[in-house]
Amino acid sequence: MSKPKLLVIEDDAALAAQYRWAFPDCRVLLAGDRRQALMLAEREQPEAALLDLGLAPDAEGVTEGFATLDGLRSVSRGTLVIVVSGQGQRENMLRAVAQGAYDFCEKPVDLAALRTILDRALRLRELEDENRRLALIPQTSPIQDIITADEGMLRICRTVERLALVSVPVLLLGESGTGKEALARALHEMGPRAKGSFVAINCAAIPEPLLESELFGHERGAFTGAVRQVAGRIEAAHGGTLFLDEVGDLPAGLQAKLLRFLQDQVIERVGGRTPIRVDVRLVSATNQPLEALAESGAFRADLLYRLNSLIIRIPPLRDRGGDSLLLARWFVARYAVEFNRKLRGLDAAAIAAIASHRWPGNVRELGNRIRRGAVMSDGPLLSPADLELEPAEEGEMTDLNLRTLRLRAERAALEQALARTQGGLAAAARLLGISRPTIYALLDTHGISAGRRHADHPTPPHETP
């Protein structure tokens, strides 16, 4: 790999020469004034720059230095600028950071401290470049509102695409905030009922005495305050799709009425006696274990069998690989536009914190944290504090070596395959899509004894030793 470019903007020739040998891992570009600095920055697009605020013709002030900083932001937006200046006042350093500088270091320079700052800046630039590269990868998800690069989630999206074509009940199971409503809308919008209405109702959000009227409607005079006839949500969805969110919270009495509707496609309004035929496609969702509720009698088993003709289990965000960072970048870009903020992305600590956080609130929690950060942040990069996240452990922040990550993933896949096949090497090789010699090589690479595996897990009868 080529060396990163470091633009040094310093009018002291001796100090500039010192910088050249102090950073042997960088290709150092020297500029003694603003004109030369901006010309080099525009042409070379350096990863980082060291900027002295006291440049001629205002060597005793900071005017020329800040003008150079503004110019760098225009001609080379990706360059991370570190202000290195003897123009002592700390307020100038803070002003530089507020105007887009990455960090600052006061003169006389401590080279060890400056190397640490520069290394961190280059690491951040590397992560930002990788983020931009990943963001440009075409999305293979057929669903507009689902942003994912996780293979399991992409399979779910393709399943939804197929199920959208048939009007059978679908039950979406997943934690709160995993995107159940987005998938329900996709089932509607990608199918033959797209021209009809998509009507959603949260069964847990409406008080039980009102829920029956909301679902089935009511006749005039059916109860106190019923001054006119009102159609319910089920009628409103005629020809389209009814989405029952948190269906596990449906009261027992309404479970029976909903079951009758699913069987006959006929409803009666509250206080009414006239059967009304309604044609809807039902999609339901819950974060509750309906099978367990049915076994305990808290949920009707016969209704569950009607709802779960087809079940889609949505994985939580913590099980979707790198989706948390992919979505975080998407949210940053979205809220930067929405709130008219000059946000460039996430700093290295925020990236590590997002990757290590468990996300109990899933995508909804992530979006809310990024939105808060976009509103509250004072700088171009969001930090863990902006997102109200705990910083990641040091090991989690630094262990991003691709070879290390590949070996770790390789070993995990190998162990899972051996566990699934009870130690059968031929079956494990087929499961992994590799040859027998390759799996032996992997066992040697990761220090896993084939003999021990066979002793612990005898080869099944159908396996060829």
C-alpha positions in Angstrom: 0.0 0.0 0.0 1.2 3.5 -0.8 2.2 5.8 2.1 -0.5 8.3 3.3 0.2 11.9 2.2 1.0 14.4 4.9 0.9 18.1 4.0 3.1 20.2 6.3 2.3 24.0 6.1 5.2 25.6 8.0 7.2 28.7 7.1 10.1 27.7 9.4 12.4 25.7 7.1 14.3 24.0 9.9 11.1 22.8 11.6 9.6 21.7 8.3 12.7 19.6 7.7 12.4 18.1 11.1 8.8 17.1 10.3 10.0 15.4 7.1 12.2 12.9 9.0 9.9 12.6 12.0 7.2 10.9 10.0 8.9 8.2 7.9 5.6 6.3 7.3 4.1 9.3 5.5 4.9 10.9 2.2 5.5 14.5 3.4 4.6 17.4 1.2 6.0 20.8 2.3 4.4 24.2 1.8 5.6 27.5 3.2 2.6 29.7 2.5 -1.2 29.6 1.8 -0.9 29.7 -2.0 1.5 26.8 -2.1 -0.5 24.8 0.5 -3.8 25.2 -1.3 -2.2 24.2 -4.7 -0.7 21.1 -3.2 -3.9 20.2 -1.3 -6.0 20.5 -4.4 -3.6 18.4 -6.5 -2.6 15.8 -4.0 -5.7 15.5 -1.8 -3.6 14.5 1.3 -5.0 12.4 4.1 -3.8 14.8 6.8 -2.1 18.2 7.2 -0.1 20.0 9.9 -0.9 23.7 9.8 1.0 26.5 11.5 -1.4 29.4 12.2 1.3 32.0 12.2 2.0 32.2 8.4 3.5 35.1 6.4 2.5 37.8 5.8 0.8 37.6 9.3 3.5 35.6 11.1 2.7 37.3 14.4 -1.0 36.8 14.1 -3.5 34.1 13.0 -5.3 35.7 10.1 -3.4 33.9 7.4 -3.5 30.6 9.2 -7.3 30.6 9.6 -7.6 31.7 5.9 -5.5 28.7 5.0 -7.7 26.4 7.1 -10.8 27.7 5.4 -9.2 27.2 2.0 -8.2 23.6 2.9 -11.8 22.8 3.8 -12.8 24.0 0.3 -10.2 22.3 -1.9 -9.6 19.1 0.0 -12.6 18.3 2.2 -11.3 14.9 3.2 -8.0 16.2 4.7 -7.8 16.0 8.4 -6.1 19.2 9.6 -4.0 19.3 12.8 -3.1 22.8 13.9 0.4 23.0 15.2 1.1 26.5 16.3 3.0 28.7 18.7 0.3 31.4 18.6 -0.3 30.5 22.3 -3.8 31.4 23.1 -5.9 28.3 23.7 -9.0 30.1 22.3 -7.3 30.1 18.9 -6.9 26.3 19.1 -10.5 25.9 20.1 -11.6 28.2 17.3 -9.6 26.1 14.8 -11.4 23.0 15.9 -14.7 24.7 15.7 -13.9 25.7 12.1 -13.1 22.1 11.1 -9.6 21.3 12.3 -9.3 17.7 13.6 -7.0 18.5 16.6 -4.3 20.8 17.7 -0.8 20.6 19.3 1.1 23.6 20.8 4.7 24.6 20.1 7.3 23.7 21.2 6.1 20.4 19.7 6.3 17.1 21.5 6.9 14.8 18.6 5.7 11.7 20.4 2.4 13.4 21.2 2.1 14.8 17.7 2.7 11.3 16.3 -0.1 9.9 18.4 -2.5 12.6 17.2 -1.5 12.0 13.6 -1.8 8.2 13.9 -5.3 8.7 15.2 -6.2 11.1 12.4 -4.9 8.7 9.8 -6.8 5.8 11.3 -9.9 7.9 11.3 -9.3 8.8 7.6 -8.9 5.1 6.8 -12.2 4.3 8.5 -14.0 7.1 6.8 -12.7 6.0 3.4 -13.9 2.5 4.2 -17.2 3.8 5.3 -17.6 5.7 2.0 -16.6 2.7 0.0 -19.1 0.5 1.8 -21.8 3.2 1.4 -21.3 3.0 -2.4 -21.9 -0.7 -2.6 -25.2 -1.2 -4.4 -27.9 -2.4 -2.1 -29.3 -5.8 -3.1 -32.3 -5.5 -0.8 -35.5 -5.3 -2.8 -37.1 -3.3 0.0 -36.6 0.5 -0.2 -36.9 1.1 3.5 -34.6 -1.7 4.6 -30.9 -0.8 4.6 -28.8 -3.9 5.2 -25.7 -5.8 4.0 -26.4 -8.8 6.3 -27.0 -12.0 4.4 -29.6 -13.2 6.8 -31.6 -10.0 6.5 -31.2 -9.9 2.8 -32.7 -13.4 2.7 -35.7 -12.1 4.7 -36.1 -9.2 2.2 -36.2 -11.7 -0.7 -38.7 -13.8 1.1 -40.9 -10.8 1.6 -40.6 -10.0 -2.1 -42.0 -13.4 -2.9 -44.7 -13.5 -0.2 -46.0 -10.1 -1.4 -47.4 -11.8 -4.4 -49.8 -14.0 -2.5 -52.5 -12.8 -0.1 -51.9 -15.2 2.8 -51.6 -14.1 6.5 -48.0 -13.4 7.5 -46.7 -13.2 11.1 -43.6 -11.1 11.7 -41.7 -12.0 14.9 -38.9 -9.8 16.2 -37.8 -7.4 18.9 -39.1 -3.9 19.1 -37.4 -1.6 16.6 -36.2 -4.3 14.2 -38.3 -3.0 11.2 -41.5 -5.1 11.4 -43.7 -2.3 10.1 -41.3 -1.6 7.2 -41.5 -5.3 6.1 -45.3 -5.2 6.5 -45.5 -2.2 4.2 -43.3 -4.0 1.7 -45.7 -7.0 1.7 -48.4 -4.5 0.8 -46.6 -2.2 -1.6 -44.9 -5.0 -3.6 -48.0 -7.0 -4.2 -51.3 -6.9 -6.1 -53.0 -4.9 -3.3 -50.6 -1.9 -3.6 -53.4 0.3 -4.9 -55.5 -0.4 -1.8 -55.0 1.0 1.6 -52.4 0.0 4.1 -54.0 0.3 7.5 -51.9 -0.1 10.7 -53.0 -0.4 14.2 -51.0 -1.0 17.4 -53.0 -3.3 19.6 -50.9 -2.3 22.7 -51.3 1.4 22.2 -55.2 1.6 22.4 -57.1 1.1 25.6 -59.1 -2.2 25.6 -62.5 -0.5 25.8 -61.8 1.5 22.6 -59.9 -1.2 20.7 -63.0 -3.1 19.5 -64.5 0.0 18.1 -61.2 0.9 16.4 -61.0 -2.5 14.7 -64.7 -3.2 13.9 -66.3 0.3 13.9 -69.6 1.1 15.6 -73.1 2.1 14.9 -74.7 5.3 16.0 -75.9 5.0 19.6 -73.9 1.8 20.3 -72.5 3.4 23.4 -72.3 6.8 25.1 -70.7 9.3 22.8 -71.4 7.3 19.6 -73.2 10.1 17.8 -72.6 8.7 14.3 -71.8 5.6 12.5 -68.0 5.0 12.2 -66.3 2.4 10.0 -63.4 0.5 11.8 -59.9 -0.1 10.7 -60.8 -3.5 9.2 -63.3 -1.9 6.8 -60.9 0.9 6.0 -58.4 -1.8 4.8 -60.9 -3.3 2.3 -59.1 -4.2 -0.8 -55.7 -3.6 0.9 -53.7 -4.7 3.9 -54.4 -4.6 7.6 -51.3 -4.6 9.8 -51.9 -5.6 13.4 -48.8 -4.6 15.4 -48.2 -6.1 18.8 -51.0 -8.6 18.2 -49.8 -10.5 21.3 -51.5 -7.8 23.4 -54.9 -8.3 21.8 -57.5 -8.9 24.6 -59.1 -12.4 24.8 -62.6 -11.2 23.8 -61.2 -9.5 20.6 -59.1 -12.6 19.8 -62.4 -14.5 19.4 -63.9 -11.8 17.1 -60.7 -11.5 15.1 -60.7 -15.3 14.6 -64.3 -15.2 13.4 -63.4 -12.5 10.9 -60.4 -14.5 9.6 -62.5 -17.6 9.1 -65.5 -15.9 7.4 -64.1 -12.5 6.2 -67.2 -11.0 7.7 -67.5 -8.4 10.5 -70.2 -6.7 12.5 -69.8 -3.2 13.8 -70.2 -2.6 17.6 -74.0 -2.2 18.2 -74.8 -3.5 14.7 -76.4 -6.7 13.4 -75.6 -6.4 9.7 -72.8 -8.7 8.5 -70.3 -6.7 6.4 -68.0 -8.7 4.0 -64.4 -7.3 3.9 -61.6 -8.4 1.7 -58.2 -7.7 3.4 -54.8 -9.2 3.6 -53.7 -9.6 7.2 -50.1 -9.0 8.4 -49.5 -9.2 12.1 -46.4 -8.6 14.3 -45.3 -9.1 17.8 -42.2 -9.2 20.0 -43.9 -11.7 22.3 -43.5 -15.5 22.2 -46.9 -16.4 20.9 -46.3 -20.1 21.0 -45.5 -20.0 24.7 -48.6 -17.7 25.3 -50.8 -20.2 23.4 -49.5 -23.1 25.5 -50.3 -21.2 28.7 -53.7 -20.2 27.4 -53.0 -16.4 27.3 -53.4 -16.4 23.5 -55.8 -18.5 21.5 -54.1 -21.4 19.8 -56.7 -21.5 17.0 -56.1 -17.8 16.3 -52.3 -18.4 16.3 -52.7 -21.1 13.6 -54.7 -18.6 11.5 -52.1 -15.8 11.9 -48.9 -17.9 11.4 -49.6 -19.4 8.0 -46.2 -18.0 7.2 -43.7 -16.8 9.8 -40.8 -14.4 9.3 -38.4 -14.1 12.2 -36.5 -10.8 12.1 -33.0 -10.9 13.7 -32.1 -8.1 16.2 -29.6 -5.4 15.0 -26.8 -6.9 17.2 -27.0 -10.1 15.1 -26.8 -8.3 11.7 -23.0 -8.1 11.3 -21.9 -4.6 10.3 -25.4 -3.2 9.8 -25.2 -1.0 12.9 -22.4 1.0 11.2 -24.0 0.9 7.8 -27.3 2.3 9.3 -25.4 4.8 11.4 -23.8 6.3 8.4 -27.1 6.4 6.6 -28.8 8.2 9.5 -25.9 10.7 9.8 -26.3 11.6 6.1 -30.1 11.8 6.5 -30.1 14.1 9.6 -27.3 16.2 8.3 -29.6 17.2 5.4 -32.8 17.3 7.5 -31.3 19.6 10.2 -28.9 21.5 7.8 -25.8 20.4 9.8 -22.3 20.1 8.4 -21.7 16.6 9.6 -18.9 14.5 8.0 -19.6 11.3 9.9 -18.5 9.5 13.0 -15.2 9.8 14.9 -13.2 6.6 15.5 -14.4 6.4 19.1 -18.1 6.6 18.0 -17.5 3.9 15.3 -16.1 1.6 18.0 -18.9 2.4 20.5 -21.6 1.7 17.9 -19.9 -1.6 16.9 -19.7 -2.7 20.6 -23.1 -1.5 21.8 -25.8 -4.2 22.1 -28.7 -2.1 20.7 -31.6 -3.4 22.8 -33.8 -0.9 21.0 -32.5 -2.0 17.6 -32.8 0.3 14.5 -35.2 2.6 16.3 -32.7 3.2 19.1 -29.9 3.8 16.7 -31.9 6.3 14.6 -32.9 8.2 17.8 -29.3 8.4 19.1 -28.0 9.6 15.7 -30.8 12.2 15.5 -29.9 13.5 19.0 -26.2 13.6 18.1 -26.9 15.5 14.8 -28.9 18.1 16.8 -26.5 18.4 19.7 -23.0 18.0 18.2 -20.8 21.1 17.9 -18.3 19.5 15.5 -18.3 17.8 12.1 -17.8 14.3 13.6 -20.2 12.7 16.1 -18.6 11.3 19.3 -19.8 8.7 21.8 -20.9 11.5 24.1 -23.0 13.0 21.3 -24.7 9.6 21.0 -24.9 9.1 24.8 -22.9 5.8 24.3 -20.2 4.4 26.5 -16.8 4.4 24.8 -15.7 1.0 23.7 -12.9 -0.9 25.4 -9.5 -0.2 24.0 -9.2 -3.7 22.5 -12.5 -3.2 20.6 -11.3 0.1 19.2 -7.9 -1.2 17.9 -8.5 -4.8 16.9 -9.7 -4.0 13.3 -6.9 -5.8 11.5 -8.5 -7.5 8.6 -6.4 -10.6 8.8 -7.2 -11.0 12.5 -10.9 -10.5 11.8 -10.9 -13.0 8.9 -9.1 -15.6 11.0 -11.5 -15.1 13.8 -14.5 -15.5 11.5 -12.9 -18.5 9.8 -12.4 -20.3 13.1 -15.9 -19.5 14.2 -17.4 -20.9 11.0 -15.2 -24.0 11.2 -16.3 -24.7 14.8 -20.0 -24.2 14.0 -19.7 -26.6 11.0 -18.0 -29.3 13.1 -20.6 -28.8 15.8 -23.5 -29.1 13.4 -22.1 -32.3 11.8 -21.0 -33.8 15.1 -17.4 -33.7 14.1 -17.9 -35.3 10.6 -15.3 -33.7 8.4 -16.8 -34.6 5.1 -20.2 -33.2 6.1 -18.5 -30.1 7.6 -16.6 -29.5 4.4 -19.8 -29.7 2.3 -21.5 -27.3 4.7 -18.6 -24.8 4.3 -18.4 -25.3 0.6 -14.8 -26.5 0.6 -12.8 -29.6 -0.1 -11.6 -32.3 2.3 -7.9 -31.2 1.9 -8.9 -27.6 2.6 -10.7 -28.4 5.8 -7.7 -30.4 7.0 -5.6 -27.3 6.3 -8.0 -25.2 8.3 -7.8 -27.6 11.2 -4.0 -27.2 11.2 -4.1 -23.4 10.8 -6.4 -23.0 13.8 -4.8 -25.7 15.9 -7.9 -27.9 16.0 -7.1 -31.6 16.3 -9.1 -33.7 13.8 -8.5 -36.8 16.0 -9.8 -35.0 19.1 -12.8 -33.9 17.2 -13.6 -37.5 16.1 -13.1 -38.8 19.6 -15.4 -36.1 21.0 -17.9 -36.5 18.2 -18.0 -39.9 16.6 -18.7 -39.8 12.9 -22.4 -40.4 12.2 -23.3 -43.6 10.4 -24.1 -41.8 7.1 -20.7 -40.2 7.0 -17.8 -41.6 5.1 -14.6 -41.5 7.3 
